[in-house]
Amino acid sequence: MYNLMKILSRIFVLVVALAIASCSNDGDVFNPTTNREAEVQFALSADATRTMIGEDGRTTNWVVGDKIALWAQKDSGEFVAEGAQFMLHHFSTEYTKAFFAGNIAEQTDDSYTYYMCSPMPGKVDGTSVTYTLPAEQDGTYNGAYDIMVARATEAGAITASGQTELNTSFIHQMHALKITVPEKESNFASKIYKLEITFPNAVVGDITFDVTNPNGEPTYSNTSNTIVVESAEGIAVG
């Protein structure tokens, strides 16, 4: 396995379901606009957890197309939004905030608890969400597998005329594995087209968790401990 850690020339991002990692940063802000079904926006600050992995393999950034699912719960326990989709709409002029826009039913003047996860889950059942992590991957970064859950935050209603600020932070649920092949130390040819990695534990399959409990233990099904990385173009050694 140690030798496998030296087998590619660019980043391979492999989702690891049973190795849960925590990484959090503060985010903020809901800023509504006007629309009958309440088109609203919320912004995440530059310090918030983001999705696109940088060239260094560690730093991340929000990118166009990123989506977040949102739940809004009244103090009475009633949910007025469940898994509502928000998509990255624009950045602030100084790129200090990323604004996400979406439509939810207009809320009454009340206190709410907000929950979020990113990206959009494959299945929503109340506050339970399920993502599928594939056993076959192409070795490049895919934000669909960078699952994050926000800590709950309390605020007033999101309306068409007012501003409601949400202060929250996201917790990464996945690990990213970087594998590299030193050019002079490799026995491979000029490119690598397929790599099969077997882990001691299950690392892919279906992962299910409750968005109201971001620190809770997820459940797993249809799991496998093998990931196959295959690239039609090939990945150059060195």
Secondary structure as UniProt FT lines:
FT   HELIX           3..6
FT   STRAND          26..30
FT   TURN            36..37
FT   STRAND          39..45
FT   TURN            46..47
FT   STRAND          52..53
FT   TURN            55..56
FT   STRAND          60..61
FT   TURN            64..65
FT   STRAND          67..74
FT   TURN            75..76
FT   STRAND          79..91
FT   TURN            93..94
FT   STRAND          97..103
FT   STRAND          111..118
FT   STRAND          123..125
FT   TURN            126..127
FT   STRAND          128..133
FT   STRAND          136..137
FT   HELIX           143..145
FT   STRAND          148..150
FT   STRAND          153..156
FT   STRAND          164..172
FT   TURN            183..185
FT   STRAND          191..198
FT   STRAND          204..210
FT   TURN            211..212
FT   TURN            214..215
FT   STRAND          219..224
FT   STRAND          226..236
//
